[in-house]
Amino acid sequence: MSKTSADMAKEKLVEDFNGVVSEAEQLIKTVAHDGSGKANALLVKMEENLRLAKERLYDFQENAVEKTKAAARATDDYVHENPWKSIAIAAALGVVVGLLLNRR
């Protein structure tokens, strides 16, 4: 199954977010060595927020994967149950795309 631009954008977003989280964790470890009371309180709060953000991102990824799998299964089922209708729809879309591309 090929990836759509939306799927690639989501993957890029997840990669970027993971990079930010990783850099924030490194910053937390670096600042932790300062030892001031305010810095430590801020670090604890930041670590908790990062943990929550990671959990939400993981849940988002799982949800997106499940929805994608469900859509793929539904499409596969529909095509198997209605092969001629699926061929007709694909042919019609091909004609429309061809006409639109031919105009340019």
C-alpha positions as MATLAB code, in Angstrom:
seq = 'MSKTSADMAKEKLVEDFNGVVSEAEQLIKTVAHDGSGKANALLVKMEENLRLAKERLYDFQENAVEKTKAAARATDDYVHENPWKSIAIAAALGVVVGLLLNRR';
ca = [
       0.000    0.000    0.000;
       1.474    3.378   -0.988;
       1.597    6.290    1.403;
      -0.409    9.419    0.756;
       0.947   12.910    1.276;
      -1.204   13.152    4.415;
       0.387    9.976    5.787;
       3.848   11.309    5.015;
       2.996   14.649    6.651;
       1.764   12.846    9.770;
       4.947   10.766    9.903;
       7.054   13.915    9.516;
       5.084   15.600   12.306;
       5.624   12.612   14.581;
       9.355   12.558   13.762;
       9.671   16.292   14.423;
       7.767   16.005   17.692;
       9.929   13.095   18.815;
      13.006   15.188   18.005;
      11.728   18.088   20.106;
      10.915   15.747   22.983;
      14.385   14.209   22.777;
      16.056   17.620   22.792;
      13.893   18.728   25.734;
      14.923   15.606   27.654;
      18.579   16.423   26.996;
      17.989   19.997   28.182;
      16.329   18.697   31.345;
      19.314   16.472   32.091;
      21.725   19.353   31.495;
      19.803   21.800   33.703;
      19.344   19.151   36.394;
      23.017   19.434   37.228;
      22.551   23.102   38.312;
      20.650   21.990   41.418;
      18.747   25.184   42.296;
      15.335   24.714   43.919;
      13.392   26.587   41.253;
      15.232   24.758   38.478;
      14.468   21.392   40.076;
      10.764   22.223   40.470;
      10.626   23.353   36.864;
      12.419   20.192   35.759;
       9.936   17.975   37.558;
       7.045   19.810   35.924;
       8.717   19.673   32.502;
       9.452   15.965   32.821;
       5.812   15.273   33.679;
       4.586   17.368   30.745;
       6.984   15.567   28.399;
       5.813   12.200   29.686;
       2.181   13.189   29.081;
       3.021   14.520   25.608;
       4.759   11.250   24.733;
       1.744    9.252   25.917;
      -0.639   11.401   23.864;
       1.564   11.085   20.796;
       1.735    7.316   21.224;
      -2.072    7.165   21.581;
      -2.428    9.348   18.481;
      -0.138    7.039   16.516;
      -2.001    3.923   17.636;
      -5.350    5.507   16.792;
      -4.139    6.617   13.352;
      -2.778    3.155   12.580;
      -6.022    1.479   13.657;
      -8.138    3.871   11.580;
      -5.906    3.316    8.558;
      -6.121   -0.452    8.942;
      -9.897   -0.288    9.332;
     -10.239    1.866    6.207;
      -8.006   -0.514    4.259;
     -10.044   -3.530    5.419;
     -13.323   -1.797    4.529;
     -12.001   -0.875    1.093;
     -10.717   -4.398    0.526;
     -14.051   -5.879    1.592;
     -15.986   -3.500   -0.674;
     -13.786   -4.279   -3.674;
     -14.157   -8.026   -3.101;
     -17.926   -7.740   -2.698;
     -18.374   -5.352   -5.660;
     -15.573   -5.983   -8.158;
     -17.388   -4.667  -11.243;
     -18.635   -1.586   -9.468;
     -15.102   -0.929   -8.221;
     -13.696   -1.299  -11.742;
     -16.338    1.098  -13.082;
     -15.569    3.685  -10.400;
     -11.830    3.401  -11.017;
     -12.338    3.732  -14.783;
     -14.579    6.776  -14.337;
     -12.021    8.423  -12.073;
      -9.314    7.635  -14.614;
     -11.328    9.267  -17.389;
     -12.004   12.373  -15.287;
      -8.336   12.708  -14.291;
      -7.288   12.157  -17.892;
      -9.654   14.868  -19.123;
      -8.452   17.286  -16.479;
      -4.813   16.620  -17.279;
      -5.480   16.882  -21.008;
      -6.881   20.410  -20.584;
      -3.576   21.757  -19.289;
];
